[in-house]
Amino acid sequence: MGFSATIYQRFAVPATEPGLAYRPVPDSGNPDEIFCFKYERTVGKDSVVRFDGHRLQIMPTNGRLSYVRANVEVHERMDGSLAVYYKGQCLLIRSAPPEAPVLRVRNTACFIRGASDSWEPAPCVSAKTTKTKAHRPYKPVPDHPWCSPFTVHIDRR
């Protein structure tokens, strides 16, 4: 007999109840939902959840058309796949397109559709047509306290 067998024999305590001490696995338990990393996220205004460089777009389901501003749970499974859950329900997701750059108005001629089938250039009408005045720095009035000469007061007691 080795050292560990002697220790086990000396300090062994018989079980009070026969059988296994483990709980049985529930039939409704999905191993992918149990053995995963879970992270909470808030859905953006475009129904997209950002997670670790990925953009996951949540598709509408029969119960809800939009999940904007909803708190969802992102599951990162052991095989590397991602799933999004809302109140225990797995949502249908797809990879979202990359973010579009912010578009800005150009100062070029606009094209409007005329009576013919060709596009005709037309001058753009901007919302702000007035020119802004040049900003001048603030100049205080002549009798402002800051404009008076600097004097030192010495208290001679």
Secondary structure, DSSP 8 states (H G I E B T S, - for coil): --HHHHHHHHH----SS-S--S----TT--HHHHSEEEEEEE--TTSEEEETTEEEEE---SS-S--TT-EEEEEEETTS-EEEEETTEEE-EEE-----------SS-EEEE-SSSSEEEE----S--S-----------TT-GGGS---------
